Amino acid sequence: MKQFIGLALLSGVALVAVACSPASDSKDAKPADAAGTAQATTAVERLDPALDAIIKSDAVPVKIASGFRFVEGPLWLSDRLRFSDLMDNKLFELADGGEPKLIMDKSGGLDPMAPDSFQGSNGTIVDKDGSILMTQHGARRIVRLDDKMNATVVLDKVDGKRLNSPNDLTFTPDGALWFTDPPYGLVGQDKDPAKDLKFNAVWRYAGGKATPVITDLPRPNGIGFSADGKKLYISNSEPEMFVNVYDVNADGTVSKARRFITFPGPNPTDVPDGLKVDTAGNVWASGPGGIRIISADGKVLGQIKTPDRAQANMIWGGDDLKTLYIMGAGNVYKLRTEVAGQTPLYSKAAAK
């Protein structure tokens, strides 16, 4: 998630997303679409006929919850959605057709936290034993939540140095936990005197050891893998806005980065943030103007737009994992898709 320090869009100025195949150079990419920071209504902009097989032509996002400051960290739990309000330091659950239920206050681990900061909780994922792993921006750590919402620390330091503010996280088929660690939970970000690490890394955590796999990105944020775990996608929020793709080796190292999609600046408020990959290999990436649906070869097929100033993240849910839940700043939306999201490596149902 991005702290709003970038330049806002001037009235009437649009950003153009430039997409390219992983093997091409970004300077050869062609404009894909134009987008501002907010739309008057919800919509799905169709840029390629191939999108019809992914989202039906009459499908639009539907608002199912509102009144938040900045929703993030979505997780589907068999029959309900869990998400955080990153700016209000709270964790919620939402059953289909119901009202949001507060399940944890001070979820970012700080009480109080800095005013108007992004120090609440963020990414969440189910672990092998059915417990929930959750990132806490303010407390700068990954914790484990049991069914009674008791939190125990899983990882907060590496070689005696504190993490920046773990953001988004995911498992790979080999059981390794990967997470991004930008400095957005630090009030001063890279200049904050409490910052211990010299880099903002993408980490791999396996066998009780955390390894910084990627250390040359200024603001790594969203993270996703292809279904076979052989391709890694990372969104970078600023100052340049882009998504990189990497080949993943058997030992957990990665290849040299290839630019998957580039968003020209200057930075608006809705920068690249959350990222997911569906079962067909399409990449769903938040960015200026909404969520882009990008084919595996780097072609932008369409864009999901809502009236919010940002669409931060998303997750698939429902019995068939074909309901996309969208975190739209102060609102939560859902959208029916024809392609399913990936089945998580672990689930609470499987752990019971």
C-alpha positions as CSV (number, residue, x, y, z in Angstrom):
1,M,0.0,0.0,0.0
2,K,1.2,3.4,-0.8
3,Q,1.5,6.4,1.4
4,F,0.1,9.4,-0.4
5,I,3.2,11.5,-1.0
6,G,3.2,11.4,-4.8
7,L,2.0,14.3,-7.0
8,A,-1.7,14.4,-7.6
9,L,-3.1,14.4,-11.1
10,L,-4.0,17.8,-12.4
11,S,-7.6,18.3,-13.7
12,G,-8.0,16.9,-17.2
13,V,-4.6,15.1,-17.2
14,A,-4.7,11.4,-17.9
15,L,-2.1,8.7,-17.3
16,V,-1.5,6.1,-20.0
17,A,-0.4,2.6,-19.1
18,V,2.2,1.1,-21.4
19,A,2.2,-2.6,-21.6
20,C,4.9,-4.9,-23.1
21,S,5.7,-8.5,-23.3
22,P,8.3,-9.7,-20.8
23,A,10.9,-10.1,-23.6
24,S,10.3,-6.6,-25.1
25,D,11.7,-3.2,-24.2
26,S,9.4,-0.7,-22.6
27,K,10.3,2.0,-25.1
28,D,8.6,-0.1,-27.8
29,A,5.4,-0.5,-25.9
30,K,2.2,0.9,-27.2
31,P,-0.4,2.9,-25.1
32,A,-3.0,0.7,-23.6
33,D,-5.5,3.0,-22.0
34,A,-6.0,6.3,-20.2
35,A,-7.1,6.7,-16.6
36,G,-7.6,9.4,-14.0
37,T,-7.4,8.9,-10.3
38,A,-11.2,8.5,-9.9
39,Q,-14.2,7.7,-12.0
40,A,-17.8,8.8,-11.7
41,T,-19.2,5.3,-11.7
42,T,-18.0,1.7,-11.5
43,A,-17.2,0.2,-14.8
44,V,-15.1,-2.4,-16.7
45,E,-13.3,-0.8,-19.6
46,R,-12.7,-3.3,-22.4
47,L,-9.6,-2.9,-24.4
48,D,-9.4,-6.3,-26.1
49,P,-12.1,-8.8,-27.1
50,A,-10.2,-11.5,-25.1
51,L,-11.5,-9.8,-21.9
52,D,-15.0,-11.2,-22.6
53,A,-13.8,-14.7,-21.7
54,I,-12.5,-13.4,-18.4
55,I,-15.3,-10.9,-17.4
56,K,-18.8,-11.0,-18.9
57,S,-19.7,-8.0,-21.0
58,D,-22.5,-7.0,-18.6
59,A,-20.5,-7.5,-15.4
60,V,-19.7,-4.4,-13.2
61,P,-18.3,-4.1,-9.7
62,V,-20.9,-3.9,-6.9
63,K,-20.3,-2.0,-3.7
64,I,-20.9,-4.3,-0.7
65,A,-19.4,-2.2,2.2
66,S,-18.4,1.4,2.8
67,G,-17.3,3.9,5.4
68,F,-13.6,3.0,5.8
69,R,-10.5,5.1,5.5
70,F,-8.3,2.7,3.4
71,V,-9.2,-1.0,3.1
72,E,-6.4,-3.5,2.4
73,G,-5.1,-7.0,3.1
74,P,-8.1,-9.0,1.8
75,L,-8.4,-12.7,2.6
76,W,-11.1,-15.2,1.7
77,L,-11.9,-17.7,4.5
78,S,-14.3,-20.4,3.1
79,D,-17.5,-18.3,3.6
80,R,-16.4,-14.8,4.5
81,L,-14.1,-12.0,3.6
82,R,-11.5,-10.6,6.0
83,F,-9.8,-7.2,5.4
84,S,-8.1,-4.4,7.3
85,D,-8.6,-0.7,7.5
86,L,-4.9,0.3,7.2
87,M,-5.5,3.9,8.3
88,D,-8.0,3.1,11.1
89,N,-5.9,0.3,12.6
90,K,-8.8,-2.2,12.5
91,L,-9.5,-5.7,11.2
92,F,-12.9,-6.7,9.8
93,E,-14.8,-9.7,8.6
94,L,-17.7,-9.6,6.1
95,A,-20.1,-12.5,5.3
96,D,-22.1,-12.4,2.1
97,G,-25.1,-10.1,2.5
98,G,-24.1,-9.1,6.0
99,E,-22.5,-6.1,7.6
100,P,-18.8,-5.7,8.4
101,K,-17.9,-7.0,11.8
102,L,-14.9,-5.6,13.7
103,I,-12.8,-8.6,14.9
104,M,-9.6,-6.9,16.0
105,D,-8.8,-3.3,17.1
106,K,-5.2,-1.9,17.0
107,S,-4.5,-4.6,14.4
108,G,-1.3,-2.9,13.2
109,G,0.3,-3.5,16.6
110,L,0.6,0.1,17.8
111,D,-1.6,2.0,20.3
112,P,-1.7,4.8,19.4
113,M,-0.3,5.0,15.9
114,A,0.8,8.1,14.1
115,P,-2.2,10.2,12.9
116,D,-3.2,9.8,9.3
117,S,-0.5,7.1,8.8
118,F,-0.6,3.7,7.2
119,Q,0.4,1.8,10.3
120,G,-2.5,-0.6,10.6
121,S,-2.4,-4.3,9.5
122,N,-2.1,-5.2,5.8
123,G,-1.5,-8.6,4.0
124,T,-3.0,-11.8,5.5
125,I,-2.7,-15.4,4.5
126,V,-3.6,-18.8,5.9
127,D,-0.7,-20.9,7.1
128,K,-0.4,-24.7,7.1
129,D,-1.9,-25.2,10.5
130,G,-5.0,-23.1,9.7
131,S,-3.8,-20.0,11.6
132,I,-3.6,-16.6,9.9
133,L,-0.3,-14.8,9.2
134,M,-0.8,-11.1,9.1
135,T,1.6,-8.2,8.4
136,Q,1.6,-5.2,10.8
137,H,2.9,-2.0,9.3
138,G,3.1,-0.1,12.6
139,A,4.8,-2.9,14.6
140,R,7.0,-3.8,11.5
141,R,6.5,-7.5,11.7
142,I,4.6,-10.6,10.6
143,V,2.4,-12.2,13.3
144,R,0.3,-15.3,13.7
145,L,-3.3,-15.0,14.7
146,D,-5.2,-17.8,16.4
147,D,-9.0,-18.2,16.4
148,K,-9.2,-15.9,19.4
149,M,-7.2,-13.2,17.6
150,N,-4.2,-13.6,19.9
151,A,-1.1,-12.5,18.0
152,T,2.4,-14.0,18.3
153,V,5.4,-12.8,16.5
154,V,6.7,-14.9,13.5
155,L,9.3,-12.5,12.1
156,D,10.3,-9.0,13.0
157,K,14.1,-9.0,12.7
158,V,16.8,-10.4,10.5
159,D,20.3,-10.5,11.9
160,G,19.3,-8.2,14.7
161,K,17.8,-5.6,12.3
162,R,14.2,-4.7,12.3
163,L,12.1,-5.1,9.1
164,N,10.8,-2.0,7.5
165,S,7.0,-2.7,7.4
166,P,6.0,-6.0,5.9
167,N,3.3,-5.4,3.4
168,D,2.0,-8.2,1.1
169,L,2.7,-11.9,1.4
170,T,2.1,-15.2,-0.4
171,F,3.1,-18.8,-0.3
172,T,4.8,-20.7,-3.2
173,P,4.1,-24.4,-4.1
174,D,7.2,-25.4,-2.2
175,G,5.8,-23.9,1.1
176,A,8.1,-20.9,1.2
177,L,6.6,-17.6,2.4
178,W,7.5,-14.6,0.3
179,F,6.7,-11.0,1.3
180,T,7.4,-7.4,0.3
181,D,8.9,-5.0,2.8
182,P,8.6,-1.3,1.7
183,P,9.0,1.5,4.3
184,Y,5.4,2.7,4.3
185,G,4.8,1.9,8.0
186,L,7.6,4.3,9.0
187,V,6.5,7.9,9.3
188,G,9.8,9.1,7.7
189,Q,10.0,6.2,5.3
190,D,13.6,5.8,4.1
191,K,14.7,8.8,6.1
192,D,13.1,7.6,9.3
193,P,15.8,7.2,12.0
194,A,14.2,3.9,13.1
195,K,14.9,2.3,9.7
196,D,17.5,-0.4,10.2
197,L,17.7,-2.0,6.7
198,K,19.5,-0.2,3.9
199,F,17.1,-1.7,1.3
200,N,13.4,-2.4,0.8
201,A,13.4,-6.0,-0.1
202,V,11.4,-8.9,-1.4
203,W,12.0,-11.7,1.1
204,R,11.8,-15.5,1.0
205,Y,11.2,-17.1,4.4
206,A,11.7,-20.9,4.5
207,G,13.1,-23.3,7.1
208,G,13.1,-20.5,9.7
209,K,15.5,-18.4,7.6
210,A,14.6,-15.1,5.9
211,T,16.6,-14.3,2.7
212,P,16.4,-10.9,0.8
213,V,15.9,-12.2,-2.7
214,I,15.4,-8.8,-4.4
215,T,17.0,-5.6,-3.0
216,D,17.1,-3.2,-5.9
217,L,13.5,-2.0,-5.9
218,P,12.7,1.4,-4.2
219,R,9.1,0.5,-3.3
220,P,8.2,-3.2,-3.8
221,N,4.6,-3.7,-3.0
222,G,2.2,-6.2,-4.6
223,I,3.4,-9.8,-5.1
224,G,2.1,-12.8,-7.0
225,F,3.3,-16.0,-8.6
226,S,2.2,-18.1,-11.6
227,A,0.3,-21.2,-10.6
228,D,3.4,-23.4,-10.9
229,G,5.5,-21.0,-8.9
230,K,8.0,-20.4,-11.7
231,K,7.2,-16.8,-12.4
232,L,7.2,-14.0,-9.8
233,Y,5.5,-10.7,-10.3
234,I,6.3,-7.6,-8.2
235,S,4.7,-4.2,-8.4
236,N,6.8,-1.1,-7.6
237,S,4.9,1.9,-6.3
238,E,7.3,4.8,-6.8
239,P,9.1,6.9,-7.9
240,E,8.8,4.8,-11.2
241,M,5.6,2.8,-11.4
242,F,5.8,-0.7,-12.9
243,V,5.4,-4.4,-12.6
244,N,8.5,-6.6,-13.0
245,V,8.5,-10.4,-13.7
246,Y,11.2,-12.8,-12.7
247,D,11.9,-16.5,-13.4
248,V,12.1,-18.4,-10.1
249,N,14.8,-21.0,-9.7
250,A,14.5,-24.3,-7.7
251,D,16.7,-22.9,-5.0
252,G,14.5,-19.8,-4.5
253,T,16.8,-17.4,-6.3
254,V,15.4,-15.4,-9.2
255,S,16.5,-14.3,-12.7
256,K,17.2,-10.7,-13.8
257,A,14.1,-8.6,-13.8
258,R,12.1,-8.1,-17.0
259,R,9.7,-5.2,-17.2
260,F,6.1,-6.5,-17.5
261,I,4.1,-3.3,-17.5
262,T,5.1,0.4,-17.0
263,F,2.9,3.2,-15.8
264,P,4.2,6.7,-16.8
265,G,4.4,9.3,-14.1
266,P,4.0,11.6,-12.3
267,N,2.8,9.7,-9.3
268,P,-0.9,10.0,-8.6
269,T,-2.5,8.7,-5.4
270,D,-3.5,5.4,-6.9
271,V,-0.1,3.9,-7.7
272,P,0.7,0.2,-8.4
273,D,-0.2,-1.7,-5.2
274,G,-1.8,-5.1,-4.9
275,L,-1.4,-7.8,-7.5
276,K,-2.9,-11.2,-8.2
277,V,-2.5,-14.0,-10.8
278,D,-5.5,-16.0,-12.0
279,T,-5.6,-19.7,-13.0
280,A,-5.3,-18.7,-16.7
281,G,-2.1,-16.8,-16.0
282,N,-3.5,-13.3,-16.3
283,V,-2.1,-10.7,-14.0
284,W,-4.5,-8.4,-12.2
285,A,-2.6,-5.3,-11.1
286,S,-3.8,-2.2,-9.3
287,G,-2.4,1.1,-10.6
288,P,-3.4,4.6,-11.8
289,G,-7.1,4.6,-12.6
290,G,-8.0,1.1,-11.5
291,I,-7.1,-2.6,-11.8
292,R,-5.7,-3.7,-15.1
293,I,-6.2,-7.2,-16.4
294,I,-3.0,-8.2,-18.3
295,S,-2.5,-11.4,-20.3
296,A,0.5,-13.6,-19.5
297,D,2.3,-12.2,-22.5
298,G,1.9,-8.6,-21.3
299,K,-1.1,-7.3,-23.1
300,V,-3.6,-5.1,-21.2
301,L,-7.0,-6.5,-21.9
302,G,-9.1,-4.2,-19.8
303,Q,-9.4,-2.2,-16.6
304,I,-11.7,-2.2,-13.6
305,K,-12.7,1.3,-12.4
306,T,-14.5,2.5,-9.3
307,P,-15.2,6.0,-8.0
308,D,-12.5,5.7,-5.3
309,R,-9.2,7.5,-5.3
310,A,-7.4,4.2,-5.3
311,Q,-8.1,0.5,-5.7
312,A,-5.5,-1.0,-3.4
313,N,-5.8,-4.8,-3.6
314,M,-8.1,-7.7,-4.4
315,I,-8.8,-11.4,-3.7
316,W,-11.0,-14.1,-5.2
317,G,-13.6,-15.8,-3.1
318,G,-16.8,-17.8,-3.2
319,D,-17.1,-21.5,-3.6
320,D,-15.6,-21.5,-7.1
321,L,-13.1,-18.6,-6.5
322,K,-14.8,-16.6,-9.2
323,T,-16.0,-13.6,-7.1
324,L,-13.3,-10.9,-7.1
325,Y,-13.4,-8.7,-4.0
326,I,-11.9,-5.3,-4.6
327,M,-10.4,-3.0,-1.9
328,G,-11.3,0.4,-3.1
329,A,-9.9,2.9,-0.6
330,G,-13.0,3.6,1.6
331,N,-15.2,0.9,0.0
332,V,-15.3,-2.8,-0.7
333,Y,-16.7,-4.1,-4.1
334,K,-17.3,-7.5,-5.6
335,L,-17.2,-8.5,-9.3
336,R,-18.1,-11.8,-10.9
337,T,-15.4,-13.2,-13.1
338,E,-15.4,-16.2,-15.6
339,V,-11.8,-17.2,-14.7
340,A,-11.1,-18.4,-11.2
341,G,-8.4,-17.1,-8.9
342,Q,-5.6,-19.5,-7.8
343,T,-6.5,-21.9,-5.0
344,P,-4.3,-20.9,-2.0
345,L,-1.6,-23.4,-0.9
346,Y,-3.3,-23.6,2.6
347,S,-6.8,-23.1,3.8
348,K,-8.5,-23.2,7.2
349,A,-10.9,-25.9,5.9
350,A,-8.0,-28.2,4.8
351,A,-6.2,-27.7,8.1
352,K,-9.1,-28.9,10.2
